[in-house]
Amino acid sequence: MQTDPIGLMDSGVGGLTVLKEVQRVLPAENTVFLGDQARLPYGPRSAEEVTTFTRQIATYLRQHANMKLFIIACNTATAAALSQMQAELPVPVVGVIAPGAEMAVQTTKNHQIGVIATEGTVNSGQYQRDISAADVNSQVISVACPQMVTLAEQNDLDSDHARQIVAQNLAPLQGTGIDTLVMGCTHFPLLRDAIQAAVGPDVTLVDPGVAAAEKAAAILKQQHALNTSGEPVTATYYTTGDVEQFNQLASEWLDMAPKAVHHLPESVLDTSVEAE
């Protein structure tokens, strides 16, 4: 049990920002990551469809990696499927929204909080609910920024074009008085410099991936499930998309470049739940 990996999933490569934090906070833990790039983006899809995809991925990681904890490293999938996965899976399930909301409430000084995310996350209202539950005085302004997901997936992070797109997407936040901004999509920390430039130095950026990694660590510690074997750490990667593209992006973004990336056909995920 202790040496079993932590499983993470995302609609694409953005969840690697969460994996990076997990590897930083829990350096002795084995990990397995699955990026569903072939079915990206999740944002415009229905909650039912996103839940189906999340269940397929969770089932695959249980069957083939025997994961001991599951992190839904995708805000859209967290909004759509977290409660259902927590009810269905025999292992702890951590999302990124509640930890991010709690961190935002702890960060803000004026109770004015912005959230940038996909359409699916914004439409779910989950950040609004979680932030309000933690602080009834907080005002939340949410903006959907689907173009920024595309920038991250294309590794266009700091070009003039990228900064222009980010500035255009964040324009609705100008003059709102927010002092805290939640990067409510795991792709967005990759665009941190452009986002900070767009909102100005007086706005503090919150990365829910940091909080999610810390929550995962607390759960494993509480359950006495931390890996104390002292054995070499393994990190396994799957993508339903292009292996070379995934490997290039992961190698640039992670502190520990992947040794191997495995391609996983969508058909395997489609049948994984049936085999359960």
C-alpha positions, 0 to 999 in steps of 0.5 A: 500500500505505501509504495502504491502510486498517487494517480493524477488525471487531467484533460491535457498537460495542464495537470502536470503543474499539479504533478510538479507540486506533488513531486515537490511536496511528496518527493518519496511518492511514486506517481502515475499521470494520465493526460487525456489530450485526445479528448481535450478540451473538457471545458465545453463538454457536459458535466455528464460526459466529463464525469464519464471520462473521469470515471474511465481514467480512474478505473484504468489507473486503479486496474493498471497502477493500483493507485492509493490516492486519486487527484483530479488535476483538472478543475473542469473534471473536479467540478463535474465529477469530484463528489461522484468519484469520492462516492464510487472509489475505494481510495481517497479522491482530491480535487483542485477547487476546494483547496484552491478556494480555501487558499484564496480566502486565506490570501485575500485582504479585501474579500474581492477574489477573481477566478479564471477558468474554463467555461465548464468550471465557471458555469458550475459555480463551484468556486463561488460556492466553496469560496462563499462557504469559507468566507461569506463576505467574499465577492467572487468574479469569474471569467471563462478563458478557454483561449488560454488553455490552447496557449498552454497546450501549444506551449505558447507561454510568453510570446507577444501573441500569448500576452495579448491573448491573456490580456484580452481574456482578463480584461473583464477583471480590470477595475473590479478591485480584486486583490487575489486571482485564482488560476482555476485551470491547471494550465494557467500556472504555466502562463503565470508571468503573462497573467501577472502582467495583465492584472498588475503587481497588486493582485496575488495569484493563487495556484490550486495545485499547490493546495491540492498537493498539500491536502494529498500529503495530509491525507496520506499522513493521516492514513499512515500511507506515506511511502517510507520504503526508501526505494527509488521513486517511479513516475509513469506517464500516459497520454491519449494524444501525441506522445512526442508533444506530451514528452516535450512539454513535460520535459520542459515543465517538470523538474524531473523529465519523464523517462518514458511516455506511454500512448493510451488509445481512447478505446482502452479507456472506453472499455476500462469501466466495462471490465470493472 
